[in-house]
C-alpha cells in the first residue's frame, strides 16, 4: 500500500486534495497533517509520497521516495521529485499528482505492480 502524506495549508486545501487522491487511488493510504507537525508525522507514518508547502526542509523531503512541493506564487506551480529526479510543473493539477503517485508506486513496488484507479 502506497502511503501518502498531504501537509499543505490551508486546511481546506489539504482535505480536498487528500480526498481526491484517495478517491482516484483507493489502494493508497492517505493522511493529512498540518504543516507545523509535518516532521513528526513523517517520522511516524513513513510516507512514500509527501505533498507539502514550499519551504519544507530537505531533511524532511529526503525521508520519502517522492515529494511534491506546492508553490503558491501567482499561479499554482509545484516542484516534483520522483526517485531523485526533480522538475517544476506549472499550473499543477490533480492529474499531475496522480502521475507522481503512479511513478512512486512503480519505484516502491516495481514496474509490474499496478495501483488501483478510479
Secondary structure, DSSP 8 states (H G I E B T S, - for coil): --EEEEE-SSHHHHHHHHHHHHHH-TTSEEEE--GGGHHHHHHHH--SEEEEETT--HHHHTTSSEEEEEEESSSEEEEEEETTEEEEETT--HHHHHHHHHHHHHHHH-TT------
